Each structure stands twice: as C-alpha cells, then as structure tokens.
Amino acid sequence: MRPRTGSPSGRLDFRRLDFLDGLRGVAVGLVLLQHVGELCFPAVRSFTAGTLQLGQLGVLVFFLCSGFIIPASLERGRREPGRLPALRAFWISRVFRLYPLYWLSLAAAAALVAAGRYAPGTPLSAGDWLANAALLQLPAGAPHALGLYWTLAFEMVFYALVSGLFLLGWHRRSVLLSLAASGACLAAAATAQPLLGRPAPLGLFCLATMFLGTVVHRWHAGDVRLRGVLGCAAGTLLGGVAMLVSTGTAAAPMLTAWLGAYAVFGLGVALRRRAVPGWLRRLGTISYSVYLVQAVVLLAVPATPHPLLTAAVWTVVVLGVSEATYRLVERPSIRLGRVLAARTTEGAGAAVPIRPDVAVRPYRAPRGAGQIAV
C-alpha cells in the first residue's frame, strides 16, 4: 500500500515525535489541575463532578499516547532481531523506565502512612504492598497504595497484551484488534449485569483506547487509511458509551472527558509537524515524574489559609521536585535500561534500543510503508 503520510518515498522526516511530548504535557497538566483545583476551590470540584472530568481527559490522552508509541517501541530496529530478543529488550527498557521512580513514589507513600499523614481508602496488607511494588495490584485484586496508580496498572496490562500479540505475530492487525476491543466493550455492557450481577468494567474502555492509539500509529506509518482510524474511533466511543449507560454512571462529565481526550489527541496528531513550545515539551518530558510526585506532595505539604497561595505552592513544589526526580532518578535509570536492553539483542541484528520519547533513530515501518522516529 502506498503510504498515506510522510514524504512521497514513504519516509517520515521526524527526528523525534515532539507532538507526543506536547500531548503528554497537556495530559499531565490537566491531571494536576483537577487534583490541585478540587482540593483548593469548590467551583472546580463542582465543575469536574458535573461537567467535565479534567483528570480523566488527561489520563485518556496518556493512554492514546501509549497506544501510539508502545508498538513502535516494541518493533523498533532496522533489522529483525527475532521476537524473543526484541521482547526482552522491550521489557527491560519498560522496567527501567517505570519502576525506579514508581518505587520511590511507593516508598514515599509508605512513609506517609507510617507517619500518620495518609491512610489509604482500603487498608493494605503486606501482600497488598508487595503486589503494589510489583505493579501487579490489578491482576492480584489488591487495592492501590495511591489512587493514581490505577493508570499504571492498566499500562502494564496493555504491555502484556501487546507482548502476547507480538509473540503470536498478530500485533500488526491493529484495526481488527481495535474493533475486537470495541466489541468486548459492547459485549460487557450487554452481559455483565445480567450474567455476573456486576457493572461492566470501565477499564475495558481504557484498553480499547490504547488499541485505538495503535491504529493511529499505523496510519501515521502509512499502513492504515484515515477512514479506518475514524471507524475505529467511532467503534471505541460507542463501546464506551454503552458501558456508561449499562453501569448507570453519571455519563455527562465522563463522556465529555472522553470526547475531549480524543479531540485533543486528534488535534495533536493533526499538528504534529508544527513546533511544540519548549515549556510544553519539557512538561511532557517530565510528565511521568509530575504524575507520580503530585500525589505525594499534596499529601505531604500542608495547605495554607489562602487557596490561591496553596495552589501556587503545591504546583511549584510538584514541578520542582519532578524536575529533580527526572534528572536524578528517571533519566539515569532509562540510560541504564537502554544499555542492558542493547546487550540482550547483541548479535541478533537489532538496532540499539532507545527511549521512545527521546528517540533519534528512525524506524522503518513494515512492508516499506514508511519510517518513524521512536
């Protein structure tokens, strides 16, 4: 198929996908805005509860970005190193990307619990803490040590699904996979309550959203036509709406967040050739730190008598600490993971693995479809 994007030769000229950093910056900014705003201003609480869940909007943008970049990260390299070496390199890079900072956040949460500054909604047993440390609390059925960890648990589920599809050689059937995920949402909406006596799990929509992000990646590489992307987006939203209706959830603030997330991501992709403002790109670069650090800061730093001052102090502290954790924890661990991942593919014909959001090595899409920086 002739590529639908990039240059006539099918090569994309991007040295890095700056628009993804911009989208991550928007996403984490919305999450921080909701968390700080709800604690400081009743008007924000009323707005997010009744009109638009800003944090949910940001999280869905994160999920779309993950769906876009994770397949590119798994498939990267000029030559095929074999599925198992590529998969080992992928998981090594993911572990060193996610866990060091996550463990620091988890240790801070444990310290706050020990100091009496924080009490999880559901008390955690020793086994629950271990499940959280492994980032396996979702399959283990354990409560999250911090509420925002739920998104990371779904990321891990998506990585596992993509890895299994990669081993089976089904990972490039992105449109079919997206439609299947949408179908699973519709099936859950129709059967969960009558057959299982429980509401349909809205987490299915999160996974379907990630698979939609992968379809956008395939379009970006030239493997899928725009109408395929639009069809998958419509199917995913239809499945999500059906689940909302079946659960009786207050649909308006959630649905507007979902529509807003898809619109923001679509706009970011449409403007992908435009320069991203430096401050927004930097916020996206440190977005993982901002996401994890904010929960600890909001628990550890006392509020002042003045809401505006409290909001300003919390925001400045979150951004300052996040910059430090990115420099001292994230970046070194990512570099180490990159080195170790490269060793797993030495002699297997693979290009040196690199961090997806700071990539400079082009990746040639399958079947001569195009080239993308990952």
C-alpha positions as CSV (number, residue, x, y, z in Angstrom):
1,M,0.0,0.0,0.0
2,R,1.3,3.4,-0.8
3,P,2.0,5.4,2.4
4,R,-0.7,8.0,3.3
5,T,1.7,10.1,5.4
6,G,5.2,11.4,5.2
7,S,7.2,12.1,2.1
8,P,6.4,10.6,-1.3
9,S,9.1,8.0,-0.7
10,G,7.2,6.8,2.4
11,R,9.8,8.2,4.8
12,L,8.9,10.3,7.7
13,D,11.4,13.1,8.4
14,F,10.8,13.4,12.2
15,R,13.8,13.1,14.3
16,R,11.6,12.7,17.3
17,L,7.9,12.7,17.9
18,D,7.8,16.1,19.7
19,F,4.0,16.2,19.4
20,L,3.8,13.3,21.8
21,D,5.7,15.2,24.4
22,G,3.3,18.1,23.9
23,L,0.3,15.8,24.3
24,R,1.8,14.4,27.5
25,G,2.4,17.9,28.8
26,V,-1.3,18.7,28.2
27,A,-2.4,15.5,29.8
28,V,-0.4,15.8,33.0
29,G,-1.3,19.5,33.3
30,L,-5.0,18.5,33.2
31,V,-4.5,15.8,35.9
32,L,-2.6,18.3,38.1
33,L,-5.2,21.0,37.5
34,Q,-8.0,18.7,38.7
35,H,-6.2,17.4,41.8
36,V,-5.0,20.8,43.0
37,G,-8.2,22.6,41.9
38,E,-10.5,20.2,43.7
39,L,-8.6,20.5,46.9
40,C,-8.5,24.3,46.8
41,F,-11.6,25.5,45.0
42,P,-15.2,24.3,45.4
43,A,-16.0,25.6,42.0
44,V,-13.5,23.2,40.4
45,R,-15.0,20.3,42.4
46,S,-18.4,21.2,41.1
47,F,-17.2,21.5,37.5
48,T,-15.4,18.2,37.4
49,A,-18.2,16.4,39.1
50,G,-21.0,17.7,36.9
51,T,-19.5,18.9,33.6
52,L,-16.0,17.6,32.7
53,Q,-13.6,15.4,34.5
54,L,-10.3,17.1,33.6
55,G,-8.2,14.3,35.1
56,Q,-10.0,11.6,33.1
57,L,-9.4,13.6,30.0
58,G,-5.7,13.8,30.7
59,V,-5.5,10.1,31.5
60,L,-7.2,9.1,28.2
61,V,-4.7,11.3,26.3
62,F,-1.9,9.4,28.1
63,F,-3.5,6.1,27.1
64,L,-3.7,7.2,23.5
65,C,-0.1,8.2,23.5
66,S,0.9,4.8,25.0
67,G,-1.1,3.0,22.3
68,F,0.7,5.0,19.7
69,I,4.3,4.6,20.9
70,I,4.4,1.2,22.6
71,P,4.1,-0.8,19.3
72,A,6.8,1.4,17.7
73,S,9.0,0.8,20.7
74,L,8.5,-3.0,20.5
75,E,9.1,-3.2,16.8
76,R,11.9,-0.7,16.5
77,G,15.2,-1.5,14.8
78,R,16.4,-1.6,11.2
79,R,16.8,-5.4,11.1
80,E,14.6,-8.1,12.7
81,P,16.4,-9.4,15.8
82,G,13.9,-12.2,16.4
83,R,10.8,-11.9,18.5
84,L,12.2,-13.1,21.9
85,P,15.3,-10.8,21.9
86,A,13.1,-7.9,20.8
87,L,10.6,-8.7,23.6
88,R,13.3,-9.0,26.2
89,A,14.8,-5.6,25.2
90,F,11.3,-4.1,25.3
91,W,10.6,-5.3,28.8
92,I,14.0,-4.3,30.1
93,S,13.6,-0.8,28.8
94,R,10.0,-0.6,30.2
95,V,11.0,-1.9,33.6
96,F,13.8,0.7,33.9
97,R,11.5,3.3,32.5
98,L,8.7,2.8,35.0
99,Y,9.8,1.0,38.2
100,P,12.7,3.1,39.8
101,L,10.6,6.3,40.1
102,Y,7.5,4.3,40.9
103,W,9.3,2.6,43.8
104,L,10.4,5.9,45.1
105,S,6.8,7.1,45.0
106,L,5.6,3.9,46.7
107,A,8.3,4.3,49.4
108,A,7.1,7.9,50.0
109,A,3.5,6.7,50.3
110,A,4.6,4.1,52.8
111,A,6.5,6.7,54.8
112,L,3.4,8.9,54.9
113,V,1.3,6.0,56.1
114,A,3.8,5.2,58.8
115,A,3.9,8.9,59.9
116,G,0.1,9.0,60.1
117,R,-0.1,11.6,57.3
118,Y,-2.0,9.4,54.9
119,A,-4.5,6.5,55.2
120,P,-5.4,4.5,52.1
121,G,-9.1,4.2,51.5
122,T,-8.7,0.4,51.9
123,P,-6.1,-0.7,54.4
124,L,-3.2,-2.6,52.7
125,S,-1.8,-5.9,53.9
126,A,1.8,-6.9,53.5
127,G,0.8,-8.9,50.4
128,D,-1.0,-5.8,49.0
129,W,2.1,-3.7,49.4
130,L,4.1,-6.4,47.6
131,A,1.6,-6.5,44.8
132,N,1.9,-2.8,44.5
133,A,5.7,-3.0,44.5
134,A,5.4,-5.4,41.5
135,L,2.8,-3.1,39.9
136,L,0.6,-6.2,39.7
137,Q,-2.2,-5.0,42.0
138,L,-4.7,-5.2,39.2
139,P,-4.4,-8.9,38.5
140,A,-3.8,-9.6,42.2
141,G,-7.0,-7.8,43.2
142,A,-5.1,-5.7,45.7
143,P,-6.0,-2.0,46.4
144,H,-3.8,0.7,45.1
145,A,-1.4,2.3,47.6
146,L,-2.1,5.6,45.9
147,G,-5.2,6.1,43.9
148,L,-3.5,7.3,40.7
149,Y,-1.6,4.0,40.4
150,W,-4.6,2.6,38.6
151,T,-3.4,4.0,35.3
152,L,0.0,2.3,35.6
153,A,-1.7,-1.0,36.4
154,F,-3.7,-0.7,33.1
155,E,-0.5,0.3,31.3
156,M,1.1,-3.0,32.4
157,V,-2.0,-5.0,31.2
158,F,-1.6,-3.3,27.8
159,Y,2.1,-4.1,27.6
160,A,1.3,-7.8,28.4
161,L,-1.4,-7.9,25.8
162,V,0.8,-6.3,23.1
163,S,3.7,-8.7,24.1
164,G,1.5,-11.7,23.6
165,L,0.2,-10.4,20.3
166,F,3.8,-9.7,19.2
167,L,4.9,-13.3,20.0
168,L,1.9,-14.6,18.0
169,G,2.7,-12.3,15.1
170,W,-0.8,-10.7,15.4
171,H,0.4,-7.3,16.6
172,R,0.1,-5.6,13.2
173,R,-3.6,-6.4,12.9
174,S,-4.3,-3.1,14.6
175,V,-7.7,-2.3,13.1
176,L,-9.0,-5.8,13.8
177,L,-7.7,-5.6,17.3
178,S,-9.3,-2.2,17.9
179,L,-12.6,-3.4,16.6
180,A,-12.4,-6.5,18.8
181,A,-11.7,-4.3,21.8
182,S,-14.7,-2.2,21.0
183,G,-16.8,-5.4,20.6
184,A,-15.6,-6.5,24.0
185,C,-16.9,-3.2,25.5
186,L,-20.3,-3.7,23.8
187,A,-20.4,-7.3,25.0
188,A,-19.6,-6.4,28.5
189,A,-22.2,-3.6,28.5
190,A,-24.8,-6.1,27.4
191,T,-23.9,-9.1,29.6
192,A,-22.0,-8.0,32.7
193,Q,-25.0,-7.1,34.9
194,P,-27.5,-9.9,33.8
195,L,-24.9,-12.7,33.8
196,L,-22.4,-11.6,36.5
197,G,-24.5,-9.3,38.6
198,R,-22.0,-6.6,38.5
199,P,-21.5,-3.4,36.3
200,A,-19.4,-3.6,33.2
201,P,-15.7,-2.8,33.9
202,L,-15.0,0.6,32.5
203,G,-11.3,-0.4,32.4
204,L,-12.1,-2.2,29.2
205,F,-12.7,1.2,27.6
206,C,-9.2,2.3,28.7
207,L,-7.6,-0.8,27.0
208,A,-9.8,-0.2,23.9
209,T,-8.5,3.4,23.8
210,M,-4.9,2.2,23.8
211,F,-5.6,-0.1,20.9
212,L,-7.1,2.9,19.1
213,G,-3.8,4.8,19.7
214,T,-2.1,1.9,17.9
215,V,-4.4,2.3,14.9
216,V,-3.3,6.0,14.8
217,H,0.3,4.8,14.8
218,R,-0.4,2.5,11.9
219,W,-2.0,5.4,10.0
220,H,1.0,7.6,10.8
221,A,3.3,4.9,9.3
222,G,1.1,4.6,6.2
223,D,-0.4,1.1,6.9
224,V,-4.0,2.3,7.6
225,R,-6.2,4.8,5.8
226,L,-7.8,7.7,7.7
227,R,-11.3,6.1,7.3
228,G,-10.0,3.1,9.2
229,V,-8.9,5.4,12.1
230,L,-12.2,7.2,12.2
231,G,-14.2,3.9,12.1
232,C,-12.2,2.5,15.0
233,A,-12.6,5.8,17.0
234,A,-16.4,5.6,16.5
235,G,-16.5,2.0,17.5
236,T,-14.4,2.6,20.6
237,L,-16.6,5.5,21.7
238,L,-19.8,3.5,21.0
239,G,-18.5,0.7,23.2
240,G,-17.6,3.2,26.0
241,V,-21.0,4.9,25.8
242,A,-22.7,1.6,26.0
243,M,-20.7,0.7,29.2
244,L,-21.5,4.1,30.8
245,V,-25.2,3.5,30.1
246,S,-25.2,0.0,31.5
247,T,-23.4,1.0,34.7
248,G,-25.7,3.9,35.4
249,T,-22.6,6.1,35.9
250,A,-23.1,9.9,35.7
251,A,-22.4,10.0,32.0
252,A,-22.0,13.7,31.2
253,P,-18.7,14.5,32.9
254,M,-17.1,11.2,31.9
255,L,-18.3,11.3,28.3
256,T,-17.2,14.9,27.8
257,A,-13.8,13.9,29.1
258,W,-13.6,11.0,26.7
259,L,-14.7,13.2,23.7
260,G,-12.3,15.9,24.8
261,A,-9.4,13.4,25.1
262,Y,-10.0,12.1,21.6
263,A,-10.3,15.7,20.2
264,V,-7.1,16.8,22.0
265,F,-5.1,13.8,20.7
266,G,-6.5,14.2,17.2
267,L,-5.5,17.8,17.2
268,G,-2.1,17.0,18.4
269,V,-1.6,14.4,15.6
270,A,-3.0,16.9,13.0
271,L,-0.5,19.5,14.2
272,R,2.4,17.0,14.5
273,R,4.6,18.9,12.0
274,R,4.3,22.1,14.0
275,A,6.9,23.1,16.6
276,V,5.9,22.4,20.1
277,P,6.6,25.2,22.7
278,G,9.7,24.4,24.7
279,W,7.9,24.7,28.1
280,L,5.2,22.3,27.0
281,R,7.7,19.8,25.5
282,R,9.6,20.0,28.8
283,L,6.4,19.4,30.8
284,G,5.8,16.3,28.6
285,T,9.3,15.1,29.1
286,I,9.0,15.1,32.9
287,S,5.3,14.1,32.8
288,Y,5.8,10.7,34.5
289,S,7.5,12.4,37.4
290,V,4.8,15.1,37.6
291,Y,2.1,12.4,37.6
292,L,3.7,10.4,40.5
293,V,5.1,13.3,42.5
294,Q,1.9,15.3,42.8
295,A,0.1,12.7,45.0
296,V,3.0,12.7,47.5
297,V,3.3,16.5,47.5
298,L,-0.4,17.1,48.0
299,L,-0.3,14.7,51.0
300,A,3.0,15.9,52.5
301,V,2.8,19.7,52.0
302,P,0.3,21.4,54.3
303,A,-2.3,23.8,52.9
304,T,-2.2,27.5,53.7
305,P,-5.2,29.5,54.8
306,H,-5.3,31.0,51.3
307,P,-6.5,28.7,48.5
308,L,-4.7,30.6,45.7
309,L,-1.4,30.5,47.7
310,T,-1.9,26.8,48.4
311,A,-2.5,26.1,44.8
312,A,0.6,28.1,43.7
313,V,2.8,26.4,46.4
314,W,1.7,22.9,45.5
315,T,2.1,23.5,41.8
316,V,5.6,25.0,42.2
317,V,6.7,22.2,44.6
318,V,5.3,19.5,42.3
319,L,7.1,20.9,39.3
320,G,10.4,21.5,41.2
321,V,10.5,18.0,42.7
322,S,9.5,16.5,39.4
323,E,12.4,18.1,37.6
324,A,14.7,16.8,40.3
325,T,13.3,13.2,40.2
326,Y,13.5,13.3,36.4
327,R,17.2,14.3,36.5
328,L,18.3,12.1,39.4
329,V,16.1,9.0,39.0
330,E,14.3,8.8,35.7
331,R,17.0,9.8,33.3
332,P,19.8,7.6,34.8
333,S,17.6,4.6,35.1
334,I,16.4,5.0,31.5
335,R,20.0,5.1,30.3
336,L,20.9,2.0,32.3
337,G,17.9,0.2,30.9
338,R,18.9,1.2,27.4
339,V,22.4,-0.3,27.8
340,L,21.1,-3.5,29.3
341,A,18.4,-3.8,26.6
342,A,21.1,-3.4,24.0
343,R,23.1,-6.3,25.4
344,T,20.1,-8.6,25.1
345,T,20.0,-8.1,21.3
346,E,23.7,-8.0,20.6
347,G,24.5,-10.4,17.9
348,A,20.8,-10.7,17.0
349,G,20.9,-8.0,14.3
350,A,18.9,-5.4,16.3
351,A,19.5,-1.7,16.5
352,V,20.4,-0.3,19.9
353,P,17.1,0.2,21.8
354,I,16.3,3.7,22.7
355,R,13.8,5.5,24.9
356,P,10.6,6.0,22.9
357,D,10.0,9.6,23.8
358,V,13.6,10.8,23.3
359,A,14.2,8.8,20.1
360,V,16.5,9.8,17.4
361,R,16.9,6.5,15.4
362,P,14.4,6.1,12.6
363,Y,12.3,3.0,12.4
364,R,11.3,1.6,9.1
365,A,7.6,0.6,9.1
366,P,6.8,-2.9,7.7
367,R,6.4,-3.6,4.1
368,G,8.1,-0.5,3.0
369,A,5.3,1.6,4.5
370,G,7.3,4.4,6.0
371,Q,9.7,5.5,8.6
372,I,9.0,6.8,12.1
373,A,11.2,8.1,14.9
374,V,10.5,6.2,18.1
